[in-house]
Amino acid sequence: MSLHDDALLVLKGYEHQEELRRLYLDHLAAHPDAMWKACGAGHLTASALVIDPDRGRVLLTLHRKLGMWLQMGGHCEPGDETLALAALREATEESGISGLTLLPGGPVTLDRHPIPAPCTWHLDVQYAALAPAGAVAEISEESLDLRWFAYDEVPDVADASVVRLLERTRAAL
């Protein structure tokens, strides 16, 4: 099964955000290359909020290009077999934490946001990744900084999409 096919299955099974879910499905139907950065009309991305529920905190990255505190994530790569594995790969690479596990049940939420030219949109499929006990984060070359934030600190440092992802993640725990 291709990554494109996996994305179709994941989104067909996702039972929330109906209008946005339909937009993602329509985009996949219209663009065979919708999984790749080269798709100028926009492309699907995969991300994961790294969470430590035992300590009531999340790990955010200060994105090098955007200068914003965000969850880990990014573009799908040819070796990615599924959206979930792409999100887990990104979270592991950007956090430096091995042993992350995705929260069961599939994506937590979807977020569509504009990006600079030449592309137009990221259609992000967002998961949550549970950090193992004693996890130590290591900054990657994609980040300016990497920091744990208490749940109640997130609205002060991150935008509404990250706050929404945290809220939906906590509801799914």
C-alpha positions as CSV (number, residue, x, y, z in Angstrom):
1,M,0.0,0.0,0.0
2,S,1.3,3.5,-0.8
3,L,1.5,6.4,1.6
4,H,-1.2,8.1,-0.5
5,D,-3.5,5.0,0.1
6,D,-2.7,5.0,3.8
7,A,-3.6,8.7,4.1
8,L,-6.9,7.9,2.4
9,L,-7.7,5.1,4.8
10,V,-6.6,7.2,7.8
11,L,-8.8,10.1,6.8
12,K,-11.8,8.0,5.9
13,G,-11.6,6.5,9.4
14,Y,-11.2,9.9,11.1
15,E,-14.5,10.8,12.7
16,H,-14.0,14.5,13.5
17,Q,-13.7,17.9,11.8
18,E,-15.9,16.8,8.9
19,E,-15.4,19.8,6.7
20,L,-11.6,19.7,7.0
21,R,-11.5,16.0,6.7
22,R,-13.5,16.2,3.4
23,L,-11.1,18.9,2.1
24,Y,-8.2,16.6,2.8
25,L,-9.9,13.7,1.0
26,D,-10.8,15.9,-2.0
27,H,-7.2,17.1,-2.1
28,L,-5.9,13.6,-2.2
29,A,-8.3,12.7,-4.9
30,A,-7.3,15.6,-7.0
31,H,-3.5,15.3,-6.5
32,P,-1.7,12.0,-6.8
33,D,1.4,13.8,-5.5
34,A,-0.4,15.3,-2.4
35,M,1.9,13.5,0.0
36,W,5.0,15.2,-1.3
37,K,6.5,18.7,-0.8
38,A,6.6,19.1,-4.6
39,C,2.8,19.3,-4.8
40,G,2.4,23.1,-5.4
41,A,-1.3,23.1,-4.6
42,G,-0.4,22.0,-1.0
43,H,0.6,18.7,0.6
44,L,-0.1,16.5,3.6
45,T,2.3,16.7,6.5
46,A,2.6,14.6,9.6
47,S,3.3,15.9,13.1
48,A,3.1,14.7,16.7
49,L,2.8,16.5,20.0
50,V,5.3,14.9,22.4
51,I,3.6,14.6,25.7
52,D,4.7,13.5,29.2
53,P,1.3,13.0,30.9
54,D,2.9,11.8,34.2
55,R,4.5,15.2,34.6
56,G,1.8,17.3,32.9
57,R,4.0,18.7,30.2
58,V,4.7,18.8,26.5
59,L,7.8,19.2,24.4
60,L,7.8,22.0,21.8
61,T,10.4,23.0,19.3
62,L,11.3,26.6,18.4
63,H,11.1,26.2,14.6
64,R,14.2,27.4,12.9
65,K,12.4,29.0,9.9
66,L,9.2,30.2,11.5
67,G,10.5,31.3,14.9
68,M,7.4,29.8,16.6
69,W,7.0,27.1,19.3
70,L,5.4,24.1,17.6
71,Q,4.9,20.4,17.9
72,M,7.4,18.1,16.1
73,G,6.6,17.4,12.5
74,G,7.1,17.9,8.8
75,H,7.1,16.5,5.3
76,C,6.5,12.9,4.5
77,E,9.5,11.1,3.0
78,P,9.6,8.3,0.4
79,G,10.6,5.7,3.0
80,D,7.5,6.5,5.2
81,E,5.1,3.6,5.1
82,T,2.2,5.3,6.9
83,L,1.2,8.8,8.1
84,A,1.5,7.5,11.7
85,L,5.1,6.3,11.1
86,A,6.0,9.6,9.4
87,A,4.7,11.5,12.5
88,L,6.6,9.2,14.8
89,R,9.8,9.6,12.7
90,E,9.5,13.4,12.7
91,A,8.9,13.4,16.5
92,T,11.9,11.1,17.1
93,E,14.2,13.1,14.8
94,E,13.3,16.5,16.1
95,S,13.1,15.6,19.8
96,G,16.1,13.3,20.0
97,I,14.0,11.0,22.2
98,S,14.0,7.3,21.4
99,G,11.2,5.1,22.5
100,L,8.3,7.5,21.7
101,T,5.0,5.7,21.2
102,L,2.0,7.2,19.4
103,L,-1.2,7.6,21.4
104,P,-3.6,4.8,20.1
105,G,-6.6,5.7,18.0
106,G,-5.0,7.5,15.1
107,P,-4.8,11.2,14.5
108,V,-5.7,13.6,17.3
109,T,-6.7,16.5,15.0
110,L,-6.2,18.1,11.6
111,D,-4.8,21.5,10.9
112,R,-4.6,23.3,7.5
113,H,-2.3,26.3,7.4
114,P,-0.8,28.5,4.7
115,I,2.9,28.3,3.9
116,P,5.2,30.6,1.9
117,A,5.5,30.2,-1.9
118,P,6.0,28.3,-4.0
119,C,3.6,26.0,-2.2
120,T,0.3,27.2,-0.7
121,W,-0.9,24.9,2.1
122,H,0.2,22.3,4.6
123,L,-2.6,19.9,5.4
124,D,-1.2,18.6,8.7
125,V,-2.3,15.3,10.2
126,Q,-1.6,15.6,13.9
127,Y,-0.8,12.8,16.3
128,A,0.3,12.6,19.9
129,A,3.5,10.8,21.0
130,L,4.0,9.6,24.6
131,A,7.5,10.2,26.0
132,P,9.0,7.3,28.0
133,A,9.8,7.8,31.6
134,G,13.0,9.9,32.1
135,A,13.0,11.0,28.5
136,V,15.8,13.5,27.7
137,A,15.4,15.7,24.7
138,E,18.2,16.7,22.3
139,I,17.9,19.7,20.0
140,S,18.1,19.0,16.3
141,E,19.4,21.1,13.4
142,E,15.8,22.0,12.6
143,S,15.2,23.8,15.9
144,L,16.5,26.9,17.5
145,D,15.4,25.5,20.9
146,L,13.6,22.6,22.4
147,R,11.8,22.9,25.7
148,W,9.3,21.2,28.0
149,F,6.3,23.3,28.9
150,A,3.6,22.7,31.5
151,Y,0.2,22.3,30.0
152,D,-0.9,25.7,31.4
153,E,2.1,27.4,29.8
154,V,1.4,26.4,26.3
155,P,-1.2,29.2,25.5
156,D,1.4,31.8,26.5
157,V,4.0,30.5,24.0
158,A,2.3,28.8,21.1
159,D,-0.4,29.6,18.6
160,A,-4.0,28.4,18.6
161,S,-3.3,25.3,16.6
162,V,-0.9,24.0,19.2
163,V,-3.3,24.8,22.0
164,R,-6.0,23.0,20.2
165,L,-3.8,20.0,19.6
166,L,-2.9,19.9,23.3
167,E,-6.5,20.1,24.3
168,R,-7.6,17.3,22.0
169,T,-4.6,15.2,23.1
170,R,-5.5,15.6,26.8
171,A,-9.1,14.7,26.0
172,A,-7.9,11.5,24.3
173,L,-5.6,10.4,27.2
